[in-house]
Amino acid sequence: KESLEIYKKNGYEHHPWFAWTVGRLGNIYRMLGNYQQAELCLNQSLDIYRQQAFEHHPWYAWSLDKLGCTYRDQGKTQEAQRLLEECLKIYEENTYEAHPWYLDSLKTLGTIHRDLGHLEKANTLLNQCLATSEKLYGHDHIYTAQMMMNLGHVYLLK
């Protein structure tokens, strides 16, 4: 919060850095279970990015992802799914398919589909995550193991 005050004091409350910082604060609120405050911060972040024509920037996509996670955590899966799909399109436009943020968003969308019972779609998305994770990190990396676990959960539900 103190860093936000410094940005404001220096006239940066409409700058992408301010949006990034308030978005990160929103994600902290989400992780603490304060979803109302998380939504406020993440929506503020997205509004600033829109004002600055940053709608196609990976930082904007990251804030969409975290707002989607906030909705998912509250059981608002349709809203979460929509935001994550928008987020992934932005990452793809920026050729971020090999970036950890892209993998996180893809994994989250895959687990949402799993939880909704869309097992074929979940299988496709989580297999894509696994293949990308193995390419980026190798077979014995903990992120790859996490992707295997998520995919295994889908197989159990089939």
HELIX and SHEET records of a PDB file:
HELIX    1   1 GLU A    2  LYS A    9  1                                   8    
HELIX    2   2 PRO A   16  MET A   31  1                                  16    
HELIX    3   3 TYR A   35  GLN A   51  1                                  17    
HELIX    4   4 PRO A   58  ASP A   73  1                                  16    
HELIX    5   5 THR A   77  GLU A   93  1                                  17    
HELIX    6   6 PRO A  100  ASP A  115  1                                  16    
HELIX    7   7 LEU A  119  TYR A  137  1                                  19    
HELIX    8   8 ILE A  142  LEU A  157  1                                  16    
END                                                                             
